[in-house]
Amino acid sequence: MKLFYFVQVVSIGCIFVRTTVALTCFENNEETGETVEVENDEFVYCRLFPASRHPETGEIKKAKADGLKHEEVDGPFEEFFELSTSYYQILNICLYEKYDFPKMWKLMRNASSKFQKSPKIEYQFRCLCNTDRCNTPTNLEPYLVKLRNEKADNLLQQE
């Protein structure tokens, strides 16, 4: 029974330590166009939309980075990050998503006549991570290499 209480205290302590340590994420400053580091106690994840090329126009869309607060998280991502062990760790989660706006538009048009023009289907690729500066706003390959190298360095320091 003492072991059970010990585990509870340690678990609560770990939760307290994680929630009191600010997460530092890169964010794009909309006014200046610069990418800055932002430290915020409320960030639970850093997010990155890697640079991409528009499939129809070929236009390059710049990478976008920011931090996410708990109320902005739209999925059960903590379940994946909690799978980490001493020999296995999820470093980030990347999603390739499809938003079928024409279907949504039909529903909205039925609800309101102000929606006139049907939008197109959009695709979005984003990555989430939960360590400091893990959302480096570069293209995807250097981002993954940087993430891998930082994690390897952190693991070596812990041993």
Legacy VTK file of the C-alpha trace (Angstrom):
# vtk DataFile Version 3.0
C-alpha trace
ASCII
DATASET POLYDATA
POINTS 159 float
0.000 0.000 0.000
2.902 2.361 0.727
4.215 1.712 -2.768
0.837 2.725 -4.217
0.915 6.059 -2.342
4.515 6.634 -3.353
3.619 6.099 -7.039
0.668 8.492 -6.694
2.830 11.199 -5.125
5.531 10.791 -7.769
2.911 10.871 -10.560
1.324 14.023 -9.189
4.769 15.552 -8.762
5.627 14.773 -12.389
2.392 16.355 -13.565
3.093 19.421 -11.424
6.648 19.742 -12.732
5.504 19.470 -16.377
2.727 21.999 -15.942
4.955 24.527 -14.211
7.727 24.400 -16.815
7.139 26.700 -19.764
7.388 25.285 -23.262
9.342 27.341 -25.795
8.004 27.272 -29.350
8.868 29.113 -32.525
6.101 31.438 -33.714
5.665 33.535 -36.822
5.175 37.220 -36.131
2.382 38.200 -38.518
3.387 41.887 -38.514
7.118 41.558 -39.168
7.263 38.161 -40.877
10.031 37.124 -38.497
10.133 33.863 -36.617
10.625 34.339 -32.886
10.938 32.090 -29.858
8.033 32.353 -27.441
8.099 30.841 -23.959
4.656 30.281 -22.482
3.513 28.306 -19.417
0.242 27.518 -21.198
1.766 25.861 -24.289
1.245 22.097 -24.316
2.505 21.535 -27.877
4.474 23.302 -30.535
2.972 23.145 -34.023
4.550 23.360 -37.451
2.990 23.603 -40.873
6.063 22.778 -43.017
6.760 24.750 -46.168
4.809 23.283 -49.059
3.997 23.781 -52.715
0.404 24.450 -53.777
-0.669 21.475 -55.940
-2.450 23.596 -58.570
-0.524 26.884 -58.732
2.932 25.606 -57.745
3.232 28.565 -55.378
5.455 27.898 -52.360
3.698 28.415 -49.061
6.057 29.430 -46.249
6.312 27.324 -43.124
4.173 28.442 -40.216
5.016 27.751 -36.581
3.268 28.446 -33.303
2.502 27.114 -29.840
-0.770 25.471 -28.829
-2.584 25.910 -25.540
-4.654 23.088 -24.071
-7.972 24.558 -25.261
-6.646 24.769 -28.853
-5.708 21.081 -29.113
-8.088 19.244 -31.434
-7.117 15.617 -30.860
-5.984 13.076 -28.264
-2.294 13.665 -28.977
-1.167 13.276 -25.357
-2.012 9.566 -25.614
0.681 9.148 -28.283
3.352 11.119 -26.466
2.671 9.162 -23.248
3.682 5.928 -25.033
7.340 6.887 -24.601
9.638 4.594 -22.632
13.362 4.527 -21.961
13.913 2.731 -25.296
11.107 4.216 -27.425
9.951 7.787 -27.785
7.514 9.554 -30.075
9.244 12.766 -31.109
6.428 14.351 -33.080
3.118 13.556 -34.713
2.502 14.650 -38.287
-0.951 14.664 -39.846
-1.996 14.962 -43.458
-5.593 16.143 -43.355
-8.368 16.717 -45.866
-11.031 19.346 -45.285
-14.027 18.778 -47.535
-15.303 22.353 -47.508
-17.840 21.774 -50.322
-19.676 19.277 -48.084
-19.487 21.692 -45.166
-20.648 24.490 -47.464
-23.766 22.551 -48.454
-24.654 22.136 -44.793
-24.015 25.814 -44.073
-25.886 26.948 -47.191
-28.908 25.003 -46.047
-28.669 26.808 -42.703
-28.060 30.291 -44.135
-28.488 31.911 -47.555
-25.432 34.197 -47.105
-23.024 31.454 -48.302
-22.926 31.883 -52.088
-19.730 30.405 -53.543
-18.648 26.854 -52.765
-15.050 26.627 -51.469
-12.619 23.976 -52.679
-11.334 20.932 -50.861
-8.167 21.787 -48.926
-5.343 19.597 -47.692
-3.194 20.432 -44.710
0.019 18.902 -43.378
0.975 19.732 -39.788
3.274 18.383 -37.111
2.954 18.579 -33.318
5.708 18.100 -30.761
6.181 18.791 -27.057
9.795 19.762 -26.427
11.442 23.184 -26.508
12.027 24.617 -29.989
10.912 21.382 -31.672
8.879 23.232 -34.333
11.765 24.698 -36.311
10.128 26.395 -39.315
12.191 24.882 -42.121
11.224 22.419 -44.782
10.403 18.921 -43.549
13.654 17.012 -44.049
15.942 19.426 -42.144
13.219 19.672 -39.481
13.246 15.913 -38.925
17.056 15.752 -38.946
17.233 18.591 -36.393
14.620 16.925 -34.210
16.450 13.579 -34.362
19.797 15.186 -33.484
18.369 17.204 -30.580
16.670 14.131 -29.129
19.847 12.068 -29.470
21.791 14.797 -27.661
19.169 14.983 -24.896
19.154 11.203 -24.440
22.961 11.103 -24.189
22.904 13.837 -21.532
20.363 11.887 -19.466
22.444 8.690 -19.376
LINES 1 160
159 0 1 2 3 4 5 6 7 8 9 10 11 12 13 14 15 16 17 18 19 20 21 22 23 24 25 26 27 28 29 30 31 32 33 34 35 36 37 38 39 40 41 42 43 44 45 46 47 48 49 50 51 52 53 54 55 56 57 58 59 60 61 62 63 64 65 66 67 68 69 70 71 72 73 74 75 76 77 78 79 80 81 82 83 84 85 86 87 88 89 90 91 92 93 94 95 96 97 98 99 100 101 102 103 104 105 106 107 108 109 110 111 112 113 114 115 116 117 118 119 120 121 122 123 124 125 126 127 128 129 130 131 132 133 134 135 136 137 138 139 140 141 142 143 144 145 146 147 148 149 150 151 152 153 154 155 156 157 158
